[in-house]
């Protein structure tokens, strides 16, 4: 396993280049980038077909800086000096565990004050230059795809917070025992928590920008499937604990062509430090699972990339808005519901039956997908035929 990008590059290239980049975090960023790219392509396609329209907005340029502008510039400068410059001056500690250093109280107060003053001065100078130019009013045409940057930032922020919240709710015992570690740890993110919270936020923002909710649903569906698959690859490469149950069964003959780790894997050097300590190993990541487990993150990577290809091919063939969204929910729920049978998860006891949080949500998603398709075909179809502006 490769907890950091340094570990991955060392294994691939044979030399050590200390980089403060966690493998899981890298793939999390790549997953958002993949979703943003596919969303941009879809919004452009919808605008080309006349489904979406650009908006005329009026903006005021060269406005003088507000108190909040000065405050944010000063605060950002302080953070740069107190944390970023301090991290660079203590690069070895930063590269070894960037999250621990960034989230700690450690920093350089004098550098923070110095950079805060620079931030304030730069904002003041920019404001004075704008005042000399005078306030200008300008009409601009904004295309739907130009909102992708803001949408991605919102989805990333709210998605990570939602994923962390759902993970805490799913593991209340660990949270009560170690509340600070549970909140600030970068491991332990529940996909459906991020999907629900980020989805609601993005829909609200997009609707304010003139993109109807059902259009936004359809435009994001393929990219969400791809993003989930890319994120799961990060889970697999880092060994973040989202693996399967113990697998002691012999590899079936139909998998004779595949490497052994594809059937049962011990996740050596996993980032969470689970398992048995490996002999003759030095460093913070010296544990391996014994016995081995199903490598479910890799299975999900393959499944979700395949399902993304299916959705990407189908997106041009559905004439009714929302149908692609329904298909996505069914496929997403079915994929997660199936993988839960061989995946490590906490069980929720409902009295008359037990299930994991993901099983409950995935089953609800499949039902929701069926309901949406039925509604679009049987009810909404008439509305679309009489509503050209849907």
C-alpha atoms as a printed R data frame, in Angstrom:
    type eleno elety resid chain resno       x       y       z
1   ATOM     1    CA   UNK     A     1   0.000   0.000   0.000
2   ATOM     2    CA   UNK     A     2   0.998   3.583  -0.542
3   ATOM     3    CA   UNK     A     3  -0.160   5.905   2.266
4   ATOM     4    CA   UNK     A     4   1.582   8.848   0.588
5   ATOM     5    CA   UNK     A     5   2.525   9.826  -2.941
6   ATOM     6    CA   UNK     A     6   6.153   9.497  -1.826
7   ATOM     7    CA   UNK     A     7   5.609   5.771  -1.177
8   ATOM     8    CA   UNK     A     8   4.023   5.305  -4.603
9   ATOM     9    CA   UNK     A     9   6.797   7.121  -6.461
10  ATOM    10    CA   UNK     A    10   9.453   5.194  -4.528
11  ATOM    11    CA   UNK     A    11   7.913   1.874  -5.552
12  ATOM    12    CA   UNK     A    12   7.460   2.925  -9.187
13  ATOM    13    CA   UNK     A    13  10.671   4.900  -9.771
14  ATOM    14    CA   UNK     A    14  13.047   3.591  -7.108
15  ATOM    15    CA   UNK     A    15  13.938   6.907  -5.433
16  ATOM    16    CA   UNK     A    16  12.522   8.848  -2.490
17  ATOM    17    CA   UNK     A    17  11.032  12.280  -3.113
18  ATOM    18    CA   UNK     A    18   9.437  13.532   0.134
19  ATOM    19    CA   UNK     A    19   6.092  15.058  -0.819
20  ATOM    20    CA   UNK     A    20   3.375  16.142   1.672
21  ATOM    21    CA   UNK     A    21   0.608  14.529  -0.380
22  ATOM    22    CA   UNK     A    22  -1.558  11.715   0.988
23  ATOM    23    CA   UNK     A    23  -2.571   9.125  -1.606
24  ATOM    24    CA   UNK     A    24  -6.201   9.131  -0.472
25  ATOM    25    CA   UNK     A    25  -6.339  12.939  -0.606
26  ATOM    26    CA   UNK     A    26  -4.797  12.954  -4.073
27  ATOM    27    CA   UNK     A    27  -7.424  10.580  -5.446
28  ATOM    28    CA   UNK     A    28 -10.165  12.534  -3.680
29  ATOM    29    CA   UNK     A    29  -9.049  15.618  -5.616
30  ATOM    30    CA   UNK     A    30  -8.865  13.570  -8.833
31  ATOM    31    CA   UNK     A    31 -12.417  12.321  -8.241
32  ATOM    32    CA   UNK     A    32 -13.753  15.879  -7.985
33  ATOM    33    CA   UNK     A    33 -11.764  16.862 -11.081
34  ATOM    34    CA   UNK     A    34 -13.265  13.945 -13.029
35  ATOM    35    CA   UNK     A    35 -16.805  14.886 -11.964
36  ATOM    36    CA   UNK     A    36 -16.189  18.552 -12.825
37  ATOM    37    CA   UNK     A    37 -14.847  17.711 -16.288
38  ATOM    38    CA   UNK     A    38 -17.791  15.480 -17.231
39  ATOM    39    CA   UNK     A    39 -20.252  18.016 -15.803
40  ATOM    40    CA   UNK     A    40 -18.724  20.776 -17.927
41  ATOM    41    CA   UNK     A    41 -19.031  18.626 -21.051
42  ATOM    42    CA   UNK     A    42 -22.670  17.865 -20.295
43  ATOM    43    CA   UNK     A    43 -23.639  21.472 -19.585
44  ATOM    44    CA   UNK     A    44 -21.993  22.547 -22.844
45  ATOM    45    CA   UNK     A    45 -23.879  19.837 -24.720
46  ATOM    46    CA   UNK     A    46 -27.193  20.848 -23.145
47  ATOM    47    CA   UNK     A    47 -26.609  24.483 -24.034
48  ATOM    48    CA   UNK     A    48 -25.721  23.529 -27.612
49  ATOM    49    CA   UNK     A    49 -29.027  21.650 -27.878
50  ATOM    50    CA   UNK     A    50 -30.922  24.638 -26.509
51  ATOM    51    CA   UNK     A    51 -31.933  22.854 -23.307
52  ATOM    52    CA   UNK     A    52 -30.009  25.368 -21.162
53  ATOM    53    CA   UNK     A    53 -29.594  29.084 -21.790
54  ATOM    54    CA   UNK     A    54 -26.942  31.611 -20.845
55  ATOM    55    CA   UNK     A    55 -27.837  34.383 -18.384
56  ATOM    56    CA   UNK     A    56 -27.309  38.114 -18.632
57  ATOM    57    CA   UNK     A    57 -25.925  39.496 -15.372
58  ATOM    58    CA   UNK     A    58 -24.950  43.004 -14.328
59  ATOM    59    CA   UNK     A    59 -21.774  43.386 -12.288
60  ATOM    60    CA   UNK     A    60 -20.098  46.357 -10.684
61  ATOM    61    CA   UNK     A    61 -16.346  46.616 -11.200
62  ATOM    62    CA   UNK     A    62 -13.729  48.531  -9.179
63  ATOM    63    CA   UNK     A    63 -15.853  48.685  -6.039
64  ATOM    64    CA   UNK     A    64 -13.956  49.811  -2.910
65  ATOM    65    CA   UNK     A    65 -12.962  47.089  -0.468
66  ATOM    66    CA   UNK     A    66 -15.285  46.345   2.427
67  ATOM    67    CA   UNK     A    67 -14.358  45.568   6.008
68  ATOM    68    CA   UNK     A    68 -14.864  41.884   5.307
69  ATOM    69    CA   UNK     A    69 -12.464  42.120   2.345
70  ATOM    70    CA   UNK     A    70  -9.763  43.511   4.603
71  ATOM    71    CA   UNK     A    71 -10.498  40.937   7.301
72  ATOM    72    CA   UNK     A    72 -10.336  37.966   4.907
73  ATOM    73    CA   UNK     A    73  -7.119  39.240   3.262
74  ATOM    74    CA   UNK     A    74  -5.507  39.723   6.664
75  ATOM    75    CA   UNK     A    75  -6.658  36.334   7.930
76  ATOM    76    CA   UNK     A    76  -5.442  34.578   4.788
77  ATOM    77    CA   UNK     A    77  -2.060  36.283   5.095
78  ATOM    78    CA   UNK     A    78  -1.792  35.225   8.725
79  ATOM    79    CA   UNK     A    79  -2.542  31.608   7.803
80  ATOM    80    CA   UNK     A    80   0.112  31.681   5.069
81  ATOM    81    CA   UNK     A    81   2.758  32.883   7.489
82  ATOM    82    CA   UNK     A    82   1.681  30.984  10.589
83  ATOM    83    CA   UNK     A    83   1.137  27.609   8.954
84  ATOM    84    CA   UNK     A    84   2.393  27.399   5.354
85  ATOM    85    CA   UNK     A    85   5.758  29.097   5.855
86  ATOM    86    CA   UNK     A    86   6.184  27.277   9.151
87  ATOM    87    CA   UNK     A    87   5.496  24.000   7.357
88  ATOM    88    CA   UNK     A    88   8.108  24.795   4.702
89  ATOM    89    CA   UNK     A    89  10.656  25.625   7.400
90  ATOM    90    CA   UNK     A    90   9.870  22.278   9.051
91  ATOM    91    CA   UNK     A    91   9.411  20.352   5.828
92  ATOM    92    CA   UNK     A    92  10.495  16.937   7.133
93  ATOM    93    CA   UNK     A    93   7.759  16.923   9.790
94  ATOM    94    CA   UNK     A    94   5.249  18.360   7.305
95  ATOM    95    CA   UNK     A    95   5.988  15.729   4.645
96  ATOM    96    CA   UNK     A    96   5.729  12.923   7.212
97  ATOM    97    CA   UNK     A    97   2.253  13.921   8.431
98  ATOM    98    CA   UNK     A    98   0.836  17.090   6.816
99  ATOM    99    CA   UNK     A    99  -2.614  16.746   8.391
100 ATOM   100    CA   UNK     A   100  -1.178  16.537  11.908
101 ATOM   101    CA   UNK     A   101   0.907  19.681  11.421
102 ATOM   102    CA   UNK     A   102  -1.813  21.720   9.684
103 ATOM   103    CA   UNK     A   103  -4.469  20.827  12.273
104 ATOM   104    CA   UNK     A   104  -2.167  21.319  15.253
105 ATOM   105    CA   UNK     A   105  -1.533  24.560  17.171
106 ATOM   106    CA   UNK     A   106   2.052  24.657  15.949
107 ATOM   107    CA   UNK     A   107   3.088  27.631  13.840
108 ATOM   108    CA   UNK     A   108   5.220  30.759  13.691
109 ATOM   109    CA   UNK     A   109   3.430  33.727  15.255
110 ATOM   110    CA   UNK     A   110   5.831  36.383  13.949
111 ATOM   111    CA   UNK     A   111   5.663  35.089  10.391
112 ATOM   112    CA   UNK     A   112   1.873  35.038  10.747
113 ATOM   113    CA   UNK     A   113   1.747  38.683  11.844
114 ATOM   114    CA   UNK     A   114   4.184  39.723   9.101
115 ATOM   115    CA   UNK     A   115   2.185  38.009   6.339
116 ATOM   116    CA   UNK     A   116  -1.099  39.330   7.787
117 ATOM   117    CA   UNK     A   117   0.266  42.871   7.453
118 ATOM   118    CA   UNK     A   118   1.307  42.151   3.861
119 ATOM   119    CA   UNK     A   119  -2.157  40.780   3.084
120 ATOM   120    CA   UNK     A   120  -3.827  43.893   4.512
121 ATOM   121    CA   UNK     A   121  -1.474  46.219   2.608
122 ATOM   122    CA   UNK     A   122  -1.985  44.456  -0.737
123 ATOM   123    CA   UNK     A   123  -5.774  44.631  -0.344
124 ATOM   124    CA   UNK     A   124  -5.542  48.309   0.607
125 ATOM   125    CA   UNK     A   125  -3.379  49.116  -2.431
126 ATOM   126    CA   UNK     A   126  -5.756  47.223  -4.747
127 ATOM   127    CA   UNK     A   127  -8.737  49.087  -3.308
128 ATOM   128    CA   UNK     A   128  -7.086  52.471  -3.827
129 ATOM   129    CA   UNK     A   129  -6.274  51.587  -7.435
130 ATOM   130    CA   UNK     A   130  -9.924  50.613  -8.019
131 ATOM   131    CA   UNK     A   131 -11.128  53.912  -6.538
132 ATOM   132    CA   UNK     A   132  -9.011  55.843  -9.055
133 ATOM   133    CA   UNK     A   133 -10.637  53.925 -11.934
134 ATOM   134    CA   UNK     A   134 -14.144  54.571 -10.633
135 ATOM   135    CA   UNK     A   135 -17.040  52.153 -10.351
136 ATOM   136    CA   UNK     A   136 -18.095  50.639 -13.680
137 ATOM   137    CA   UNK     A   137 -21.310  48.780 -14.476
138 ATOM   138    CA   UNK     A   138 -20.946  46.007 -17.010
139 ATOM   139    CA   UNK     A   139 -23.380  43.525 -18.540
140 ATOM   140    CA   UNK     A   140 -21.964  40.033 -18.940
141 ATOM   141    CA   UNK     A   141 -23.231  36.811 -20.484
142 ATOM   142    CA   UNK     A   142 -22.667  33.811 -18.213
143 ATOM   143    CA   UNK     A   143 -22.919  30.318 -19.678
144 ATOM   144    CA   UNK     A   144 -24.093  27.388 -17.516
145 ATOM   145    CA   UNK     A   145 -20.752  25.580 -17.757
146 ATOM   146    CA   UNK     A   146 -18.980  28.631 -16.290
147 ATOM   147    CA   UNK     A   147 -20.522  27.777 -12.913
148 ATOM   148    CA   UNK     A   148 -18.692  24.427 -12.761
149 ATOM   149    CA   UNK     A   149 -15.783  25.867 -10.754
150 ATOM   150    CA   UNK     A   150 -18.048  27.179  -7.981
151 ATOM   151    CA   UNK     A   151 -20.160  24.033  -8.090
152 ATOM   152    CA   UNK     A   152 -17.062  21.871  -7.647
153 ATOM   153    CA   UNK     A   153 -15.808  23.930  -4.706
154 ATOM   154    CA   UNK     A   154 -19.206  23.767  -3.010
155 ATOM   155    CA   UNK     A   155 -19.490  20.030  -3.624
156 ATOM   156    CA   UNK     A   156 -15.982  19.419  -2.285
157 ATOM   157    CA   UNK     A   157 -16.473  21.417   0.905
158 ATOM   158    CA   UNK     A   158 -20.005  20.309   1.768
159 ATOM   159    CA   UNK     A   159 -19.384  16.769   0.486
160 ATOM   160    CA   UNK     A   160 -16.405  16.173   2.768
161 ATOM   161    CA   UNK     A   161 -18.281  17.668   5.739
162 ATOM   162    CA   UNK     A   162 -21.341  15.519   4.988
163 ATOM   163    CA   UNK     A   163 -19.225  12.394   4.536
164 ATOM   164    CA   UNK     A   164 -17.515  13.043   7.871
165 ATOM   165    CA   UNK     A   165 -20.849  13.697   9.614
166 ATOM   166    CA   UNK     A   166 -22.393  10.448   8.365
167 ATOM   167    CA   UNK     A   167 -19.248   8.523   9.356
168 ATOM   168    CA   UNK     A   168 -19.464   9.947  12.888
169 ATOM   169    CA   UNK     A   169 -23.151   9.013  13.122
170 ATOM   170    CA   UNK     A   170 -22.276   5.514  11.926
171 ATOM   171    CA   UNK     A   171 -19.462   5.196  14.495
172 ATOM   172    CA   UNK     A   172 -20.766   7.069  17.532
173 ATOM   173    CA   UNK     A   173 -18.764   4.857  19.888
174 ATOM   174    CA   UNK     A   174 -15.448   5.883  18.331
175 ATOM   175    CA   UNK     A   175 -16.540   9.527  18.270
176 ATOM   176    CA   UNK     A   176 -17.455   9.540  21.959
177 ATOM   177    CA   UNK     A   177 -14.158   7.870  22.847
178 ATOM   178    CA   UNK     A   178 -11.972  10.086  20.628
179 ATOM   179    CA   UNK     A   179 -14.001  13.137  19.503
180 ATOM   180    CA   UNK     A   180 -11.097  15.324  18.337
181 ATOM   181    CA   UNK     A   181  -9.424  12.529  16.365
182 ATOM   182    CA   UNK     A   182 -12.756  11.562  14.769
183 ATOM   183    CA   UNK     A   183 -13.491  15.099  13.615
184 ATOM   184    CA   UNK     A   184 -10.085  16.072  12.269
185 ATOM   185    CA   UNK     A   185  -8.944  12.743  10.869
186 ATOM   186    CA   UNK     A   186  -8.859  12.621   7.052
187 ATOM   187    CA   UNK     A   187  -9.797   8.945   7.100
188 ATOM   188    CA   UNK     A   188 -13.356   7.818   7.716
189 ATOM   189    CA   UNK     A   189 -15.616   9.339   5.075
190 ATOM   190    CA   UNK     A   190 -19.044   7.939   4.222
191 ATOM   191    CA   UNK     A   191 -19.822   8.338   0.515
192 ATOM   192    CA   UNK     A   192 -23.587   8.613   0.865
193 ATOM   193    CA   UNK     A   193 -23.235  11.359   3.467
194 ATOM   194    CA   UNK     A   194 -21.188  13.378   1.020
195 ATOM   195    CA   UNK     A   195 -23.551  12.591  -1.864
196 ATOM   196    CA   UNK     A   196 -26.673  13.697   0.005
197 ATOM   197    CA   UNK     A   197 -25.254  16.891   1.539
198 ATOM   198    CA   UNK     A   198 -23.291  17.989  -1.526
199 ATOM   199    CA   UNK     A   199 -26.188  17.124  -3.839
200 ATOM   200    CA   UNK     A   200 -28.660  19.295  -1.942
201 ATOM   201    CA   UNK     A   201 -26.222  22.224  -1.850
202 ATOM   202    CA   UNK     A   202 -25.321  21.977  -5.536
203 ATOM   203    CA   UNK     A   203 -28.969  21.755  -6.598
204 ATOM   204    CA   UNK     A   204 -29.803  24.891  -4.618
205 ATOM   205    CA   UNK     A   205 -26.873  26.808  -6.131
206 ATOM   206    CA   UNK     A   206 -27.529  25.591  -9.686
207 ATOM   207    CA   UNK     A   207 -31.227  26.476  -9.478
208 ATOM   208    CA   UNK     A   208 -30.316  30.040  -8.470
209 ATOM   209    CA   UNK     A   209 -28.090  30.203 -11.553
210 ATOM   210    CA   UNK     A   210 -30.864  29.150 -13.923
211 ATOM   211    CA   UNK     A   211 -30.130  25.410 -14.174
212 ATOM   212    CA   UNK     A   212 -33.320  23.478 -13.387
213 ATOM   213    CA   UNK     A   213 -32.844  20.764 -10.720
214 ATOM   214    CA   UNK     A   214 -33.739  17.821 -12.989
215 ATOM   215    CA   UNK     A   215 -31.332  19.067 -15.659
216 ATOM   216    CA   UNK     A   216 -28.620  19.355 -13.035
217 ATOM   217    CA   UNK     A   217 -29.386  15.841 -11.796
218 ATOM   218    CA   UNK     A   218 -28.997  14.427 -15.299
219 ATOM   219    CA   UNK     A   219 -25.828  16.406 -16.039
220 ATOM   220    CA   UNK     A   220 -24.049  15.232 -12.882
221 ATOM   221    CA   UNK     A   221 -25.148  11.564 -12.872
222 ATOM   222    CA   UNK     A   222 -22.364  10.025 -15.030
223 ATOM   223    CA   UNK     A   223 -19.637  12.084 -13.377
224 ATOM   224    CA   UNK     A   224 -20.774  11.101  -9.891
225 ATOM   225    CA   UNK     A   225 -20.390   7.445 -10.797
226 ATOM   226    CA   UNK     A   226 -16.900   8.060 -12.179
227 ATOM   227    CA   UNK     A   227 -15.889  10.174  -9.177
228 ATOM   228    CA   UNK     A   228 -16.945   7.429  -6.776
229 ATOM   229    CA   UNK     A   229 -14.866   4.889  -8.668
230 ATOM   230    CA   UNK     A   230 -11.778   7.123  -8.694
231 ATOM   231    CA   UNK     A   231 -12.202   7.784  -4.981
232 ATOM   232    CA   UNK     A   232 -12.404   4.059  -4.269
233 ATOM   233    CA   UNK     A   233  -9.092   3.584  -6.066
234 ATOM   234    CA   UNK     A   234  -7.628   6.015  -3.551
235 ATOM   235    CA   UNK     A   235  -9.077   3.890  -0.752
236 ATOM   236    CA   UNK     A   236  -7.459   0.802  -2.254
237 ATOM   237    CA   UNK     A   237  -4.004   2.289  -2.850
238 ATOM   238    CA   UNK     A   238  -3.795   3.881   0.598
239 ATOM   239    CA   UNK     A   239  -5.465   1.046   2.513
240 ATOM   240    CA   UNK     A   240  -7.824   3.322   4.429
241 ATOM   241    CA   UNK     A   241  -9.868   0.548   6.056
242 ATOM   242    CA   UNK     A   242 -12.724   0.356   3.533
243 ATOM   243    CA   UNK     A   243 -11.870  -3.197   2.596
244 ATOM   244    CA   UNK     A   244 -13.879  -6.397   2.613
245 ATOM   245    CA   UNK     A   245 -14.432  -9.216   5.065
246 ATOM   246    CA   UNK     A   246 -11.874 -11.937   5.713
247 ATOM   247    CA   UNK     A   247 -11.442 -14.204   2.681
248 ATOM   248    CA   UNK     A   248  -9.875 -17.610   3.320
249 ATOM   249    CA   UNK     A   249 -11.516 -19.295   0.361
250 ATOM   250    CA   UNK     A   250  -9.223 -20.618  -2.407
251 ATOM   251    CA   UNK     A   251  -9.141 -18.548  -5.562
252 ATOM   252    CA   UNK     A   252 -11.674 -19.944  -8.069
253 ATOM   253    CA   UNK     A   253 -10.389 -21.480 -11.282
254 ATOM   254    CA   UNK     A   254 -12.104 -18.859 -13.423
255 ATOM   255    CA   UNK     A   255  -9.795 -16.292 -11.772
256 ATOM   256    CA   UNK     A   256  -6.623 -18.288 -12.430
257 ATOM   257    CA   UNK     A   257  -5.394 -15.551 -14.792
258 ATOM   258    CA   UNK     A   258  -5.592 -12.859 -12.092
259 ATOM   259    CA   UNK     A   259  -2.955 -12.033  -9.460
260 ATOM   260    CA   UNK     A   260  -3.623 -13.439  -5.981
261 ATOM   261    CA   UNK     A   261  -4.202  -9.994  -4.445
262 ATOM   262    CA   UNK     A   262  -7.275  -9.529  -6.645
263 ATOM   263    CA   UNK     A   263  -8.985 -12.321  -4.695
264 ATOM   264    CA   UNK     A   264  -7.562 -11.911  -1.194
265 ATOM   265    CA   UNK     A   265  -5.246  -9.145  -0.028
266 ATOM   266    CA   UNK     A   266  -3.506  -8.250   3.214
267 ATOM   267    CA   UNK     A   267  -3.108  -4.517   2.537
268 ATOM   268    CA   UNK     A   268   0.501  -4.269   3.766
269 ATOM   269    CA   UNK     A   269   1.606  -0.805   4.908
270 ATOM   270    CA   UNK     A   270  -2.019   0.359   5.116
271 ATOM   271    CA   UNK     A   271  -2.475   3.963   6.209
272 ATOM   272    CA   UNK     A   272  -4.764   3.177   9.178
273 ATOM   273    CA   UNK     A   273  -2.275   0.788  10.828
274 ATOM   274    CA   UNK     A   274  -4.615  -2.215  11.067
275 ATOM   275    CA   UNK     A   275  -3.474  -5.820  11.281
276 ATOM   276    CA   UNK     A   276  -0.268  -7.492  12.447
277 ATOM   277    CA   UNK     A   277   3.065  -5.698  12.569
278 ATOM   278    CA   UNK     A   278   5.351  -6.728   9.706
279 ATOM   279    CA   UNK     A   279   8.821  -8.053  10.641
280 ATOM   280    CA   UNK     A   280  11.883  -6.015   9.644
281 ATOM   281    CA   UNK     A   281   9.731  -2.990   8.847
282 ATOM   282    CA   UNK     A   282  10.476   0.522  10.062
283 ATOM   283    CA   UNK     A   283   8.266   3.555   9.961
284 ATOM   284    CA   UNK     A   284   4.655   4.428  10.805
285 ATOM   285    CA   UNK     A   285   3.015   2.078   8.258
286 ATOM   286    CA   UNK     A   286   4.226  -1.418   9.120
287 ATOM   287    CA   UNK     A   287   1.008  -3.395   9.493
288 ATOM   288    CA   UNK     A   288  -0.621  -6.062   7.334
289 ATOM   289    CA   UNK     A   289  -3.972  -7.830   7.580
290 ATOM   290    CA   UNK     A   290  -3.667 -11.487   8.552
291 ATOM   291    CA   UNK     A   291  -5.795 -13.259   7.405
292 ATOM   292    CA   UNK     A   292  -6.369 -11.403   4.100
293 ATOM   293    CA   UNK     A   293  -9.628  -9.784   3.007
294 ATOM   294    CA   UNK     A   294 -11.602  -9.112  -0.162
295 ATOM   295    CA   UNK     A   295 -10.125  -5.998  -1.896
296 ATOM   296    CA   UNK     A   296 -13.575  -4.441  -2.256
297 ATOM   297    CA   UNK     A   297 -12.360  -0.896  -3.065
298 ATOM   298    CA   UNK     A   298 -10.718  -2.220  -6.219
299 ATOM   299    CA   UNK     A   299 -13.874  -4.146  -7.113
300 ATOM   300    CA   UNK     A   300 -15.888  -0.941  -6.755
301 ATOM   301    CA   UNK     A   301 -13.377   0.954  -8.895
302 ATOM   302    CA   UNK     A   302 -13.910  -1.533 -11.750
303 ATOM   303    CA   UNK     A   303 -17.682  -1.649 -11.292
304 ATOM   304    CA   UNK     A   304 -18.148   2.128 -11.122
305 ATOM   305    CA   UNK     A   305 -15.930   2.847 -14.129
306 ATOM   306    CA   UNK     A   306 -17.966   0.309 -16.094
307 ATOM   307    CA   UNK     A   307 -21.235   1.854 -14.931
308 ATOM   308    CA   UNK     A   308 -19.936   5.325 -15.805
309 ATOM   309    CA   UNK     A   309 -19.324   4.130 -19.363
310 ATOM   310    CA   UNK     A   310 -22.894   2.768 -19.467
311 ATOM   311    CA   UNK     A   311 -24.389   6.057 -18.238
312 ATOM   312    CA   UNK     A   312 -22.195   8.100 -20.569
313 ATOM   313    CA   UNK     A   313 -23.433   6.088 -23.544
314 ATOM   314    CA   UNK     A   314 -27.079   6.255 -22.448
315 ATOM   315    CA   UNK     A   315 -27.214   9.991 -21.712
316 ATOM   316    CA   UNK     A   316 -27.959  10.985 -25.315
317 ATOM   317    CA   UNK     A   317 -30.722   8.403 -25.777
318 ATOM   318    CA   UNK     A   318 -33.117   9.434 -23.006
319 ATOM   319    CA   UNK     A   319 -35.531  12.101 -24.219
320 ATOM   320    CA   UNK     A   320 -37.309  12.590 -20.912
321 ATOM   321    CA   UNK     A   321 -35.644  14.711 -18.270
322 ATOM   322    CA   UNK     A   322 -34.838  12.845 -15.044
323 ATOM   323    CA   UNK     A   323 -34.780   9.331 -16.501
324 ATOM   324    CA   UNK     A   324 -30.963   9.251 -16.531
325 ATOM   325    CA   UNK     A   325 -31.030  10.313 -12.890
326 ATOM   326    CA   UNK     A   326 -33.352   7.422 -12.070
327 ATOM   327    CA   UNK     A   327 -31.078   4.955 -13.863
328 ATOM   328    CA   UNK     A   328 -28.051   6.343 -11.989
329 ATOM   329    CA   UNK     A   329 -29.765   5.917  -8.618
330 ATOM   330    CA   UNK     A   330 -30.706   2.317  -9.443
331 ATOM   331    CA   UNK     A   331 -27.204   1.410 -10.631
332 ATOM   332    CA   UNK     A   332 -25.502   3.224  -7.777
333 ATOM   333    CA   UNK     A   333 -27.723   1.622  -5.174
334 ATOM   334    CA   UNK     A   334 -27.419  -1.848  -6.710
335 ATOM   335    CA   UNK     A   335 -23.623  -1.634  -6.889
336 ATOM   336    CA   UNK     A   336 -23.281  -0.612  -3.246
337 ATOM   337    CA   UNK     A   337 -25.964  -3.024  -2.032
338 ATOM   338    CA   UNK     A   338 -24.152  -5.956  -3.656
339 ATOM   339    CA   UNK     A   339 -20.684  -5.008  -2.409
340 ATOM   340    CA   UNK     A   340 -21.961  -4.636   1.155
341 ATOM   341    CA   UNK     A   341 -22.262  -8.423   1.401
342 ATOM   342    CA   UNK     A   342 -18.467  -8.813   1.377
343 ATOM   343    CA   UNK     A   343 -17.497  -5.466   2.888
344 ATOM   344    CA   UNK     A   344 -16.600  -4.591   6.483
345 ATOM   345    CA   UNK     A   345 -19.285  -2.319   7.950
346 ATOM   346    CA   UNK     A   346 -21.089  -1.512  11.176
347 ATOM   347    CA   UNK     A   347 -24.564  -3.023  11.482
348 ATOM   348    CA   UNK     A   348 -27.658  -1.044  12.415
349 ATOM   349    CA   UNK     A   349 -30.226  -2.951  14.480
350 ATOM   350    CA   UNK     A   350 -33.839  -2.131  13.619
351 ATOM   351    CA   UNK     A   351 -35.299  -4.724  15.982
352 ATOM   352    CA   UNK     A   352 -36.831  -7.077  13.428
353 ATOM   353    CA   UNK     A   353 -33.815  -6.961  11.072
354 ATOM   354    CA   UNK     A   354 -30.242  -5.696  10.864
355 ATOM   355    CA   UNK     A   355 -28.554  -3.863   8.014
356 ATOM   356    CA   UNK     A   356 -25.688  -1.488   7.375
357 ATOM   357    CA   UNK     A   357 -26.260   2.224   6.889
358 ATOM   358    CA   UNK     A   358 -25.120   1.866   3.267
359 ATOM   359    CA   UNK     A   359 -27.553  -1.014   2.637
360 ATOM   360    CA   UNK     A   360 -30.484   1.048   3.908
361 ATOM   361    CA   UNK     A   361 -29.542   4.099   1.851
362 ATOM   362    CA   UNK     A   362 -28.684   2.086  -1.281
363 ATOM   363    CA   UNK     A   363 -32.028   0.271  -1.119
364 ATOM   364    CA   UNK     A   364 -33.785   3.633  -0.743
365 ATOM   365    CA   UNK     A   365 -31.853   4.947  -3.758
366 ATOM   366    CA   UNK     A   366 -32.961   2.019  -5.926
367 ATOM   367    CA   UNK     A   367 -36.599   2.551  -4.957
368 ATOM   368    CA   UNK     A   368 -36.232   6.292  -5.562
369 ATOM   369    CA   UNK     A   369 -34.774   5.607  -9.009
370 ATOM   370    CA   UNK     A   370 -37.716   3.415  -9.959
371 ATOM   371    CA   UNK     A   371 -40.200   5.998  -8.676
372 ATOM   372    CA   UNK     A   372 -38.468   8.803 -10.611
373 ATOM   373    CA   UNK     A   373 -38.497   6.837 -13.877
374 ATOM   374    CA   UNK     A   374 -42.153   5.913 -13.428
375 ATOM   375    CA   UNK     A   375 -43.049   9.531 -12.679
376 ATOM   376    CA   UNK     A   376 -41.157  10.847 -15.697
377 ATOM   377    CA   UNK     A   377 -42.668   8.294 -18.068
378 ATOM   378    CA   UNK     A   378 -46.253   8.289 -16.796
379 ATOM   379    CA   UNK     A   379 -46.775  11.821 -15.419
380 ATOM   380    CA   UNK     A   380 -44.029  14.255 -16.290
381 ATOM   381    CA   UNK     A   381 -44.067  13.242 -19.971
382 ATOM   382    CA   UNK     A   382 -47.336  15.085 -20.517
383 ATOM   383    CA   UNK     A   383 -45.925  18.154 -18.799
384 ATOM   384    CA   UNK     A   384 -42.813  18.146 -20.955
385 ATOM   385    CA   UNK     A   385 -44.870  17.962 -24.136
386 ATOM   386    CA   UNK     A   386 -46.773  21.090 -23.135
387 ATOM   387    CA   UNK     A   387 -43.904  22.885 -21.412
388 ATOM   388    CA   UNK     A   388 -41.169  23.820 -23.838
389 ATOM   389    CA   UNK     A   389 -39.188  25.599 -21.139
390 ATOM   390    CA   UNK     A   390 -39.077  22.621 -18.711
